[in-house]
Amino acid sequence: MLRTFTLAAATAALLLPGGPLPGLHPGNAEASAGRWTAREAAAFWTPARMASALPVPGPPAPGVPASPAPGAAPSAAPGAGDAAAATPVPAGAPAATAAAGTLPAPPTEPFSSASPTPAASAPAAPASAAPAPAPAASAAAASAVPVPAPAAPALPAAGPVLPSAPAGVGKDFDGIPVVGRMFVMQGSGAYFCTASVVSSPGRNMVLSAAHCLLGSDTRQVAFVPQYTRANPRPYGMFPVLRDAAGRSKVWIASRYRTEGAAKAATLDVAFAQVGPDAEGEEVEDVVGANRLVTGATFNHPKVVLIGHPAPAPRPRACVNKTTKFTSTDPGSPGSFLRIDCTGYPGGTSGGPFITRFDEDTATGDVVGVIGGWETGGPTADTSYSAYFGAEIRKLYQSAVAGVRAE
């Protein structure tokens, strides 16, 4: 089944295309104008409303934005402004046509352009300054170990973090702090996807799937780490910030919006800037963060997949290898990460693919999110992710640049 409630699904996998990197359009997630703080988010997203939320509906057809809700800020019209790199309020994102060699250097701590190969048994040499290899590159070309991220906050440890289960078998568990639900309003409906914290200089970045935050009527967006129905706010609530026009500060490649979930499934990735919690703490300082890794192999020997399936009261975890899936559908060409894990239906979209998982910090390297082909896959037992290559690296860098420019 699809990861979102939709009648027309995205089709096929994807190979990152050559040529210029895509334009970025961070204003795809719209919100009503006005203040949106952690206290206001918590007052709106009551435990009852969160428990009744459904998986985010399927993305609109290319060029057909969702009908704006009353009072919602109008969506940006497609055109020249949409084709250029942009940020919500801040400026400074690199232009869409910039060559890869002119991009600003990525952060040295939370982000890496390569990851270990499956066969690596010892730390590899430090990552070079060369751009991340394209998806078609061999695993050997992406052999550098990511630079360690800042230490995660000390969290209480009570035995193994992940549930015990055979490879490929999903099992519900109490979750981990860096993964949670992303709640959104669309029209008059309350919805959710899965999201996770990714390390960034501002310590305030959350990663999910683009189709979860697409649409001009997406508003009241908030991230809740380690949500469970029994304990809905164990680490508080972090609102996705808004710009002066009331649009949520979400970075999505503009080509994903204009070409649609099938043709641009390689770009089914979104970064969102969240504000501090009610105590004024940034999300990464509260729960820690995964490191973003691009330019790695498709074939990881051990990946932890975490998602929030509907209508389960708790998240689900599974451990298995990933393989490369290449689409034969000309309407959605390319290649994906593919993982067989049972029980990942609607709601799990945006859930992270985590390698090098550390039980002590409950964090690791994120190399994908559930989404992309068929917005995550046509069945609940096999999931897909867009490949994290140069385009996703640029999307992250644009988000970081936008936050820094505030």
C-alpha positions, 0 to 999 in steps of 0.5 A: 500500500502507498505511504500516503492516502492517494489515488494516483501514485508516483511511479518508478525509481530514479537516477540523479540527472546530470546537468545543473542542480535543481532550483529550490523552492522553500515556500512549498509548505504554506501556513497562516500568517501570524505567530507560531511558537512552541506554546502555540503549537502545543495548544493547537496540537493537543494529545487528542488531535495528534492521536486522531491525525491521519497519514498525509494525503498524496501530493497534488498533480504537477502544477495543480496546487492544493486549494488554500485554506481560509486565511492561508498565505497564497502560494508562490506562483511558478515562474522565474522566481520559482526556478531560482534558489530561494529561502523563506525570509533569509536570502543567500542560497546558491543559484540553481545554475551554479556549478557544483564546484562553486557551492559553499563548503558543507559544514565540517561536523554534521555533514559528510559527502561520503560514507563507509563501504559495506566491506570496510572493517576499519576507519577509512581515510578522511573525506576529500574535498571532491564533490560527492560521487554520482549515484552510478559511482562505485561503492569504492568511490564513496569510502570516506568515514563521516566526520563525527557530529557533536556529541548527543545529549546524555539520554537515559539508557534502559537496555537495548534501544532497538527491539529484537527481531530477525532481519527484515521484520518490523517491530513496534517499540518506544522509539528514539529521541531523534525520530518523531512525527511531523504534524500538519494541517491541510484543509480541515484535516489533521495529518502526520508523517515521520521526520528526524533531526539532522545535525546542522550549524543552527542545531534546528533542522529536521528531515522528512519527505517532500511529499509530506510538506507539499501543498499551498494549504499545509500549515500549523506544522510541528515536530514532536520527537519520539511521539507515542500515544501513551507519551505524546510529548516526551521531549516537548514540541518544536514548531516549524518556523514561518517567514513574514508571509506566513509560509513555513520554512521548508526547503523542497526542490522546485522541480519536485513541485513542478514536475510531480511526485513521479517524474521528480521522485529523486527529489522527494526530500525536505528540510525544515527549520524548527523553532525552540521548544517552550523552554527556549532549547533548540531541538538538537540540544534536546534530543541529539541528531543524525548526521546527513551523508551523501554520495554513499553506496546504495548497498548498505549491509545494515540499515535501521528503518524507523517510521510511525505507521498508522494507526499504531500507537508507537513507532516501528523499527526494522534492521536489514540491508539495502539494495539498488532498485532501478526503475524501468518506467520512463515516466519516473526513471532513476534508481533508489535505495530499497529495503525489505521491512515488514509493516511500514504503511501510511504515516511512515513516509519521511522515516530515516534510513540510518546506518552506523547506528550507535546504541549509546547515543541512539543516533547514526548516519542518515542516508535516506528517507521513506519516499521517492518511488511510489512515495515510498513504495506500493506495499507496506513490506518494501520501502524506498528512498531517493538517493542522497547525492549532489542534489540533496547535498545542495538542498541541505546547503541551501537550507543551512544558508537560509538559516544562517542569513537570518 
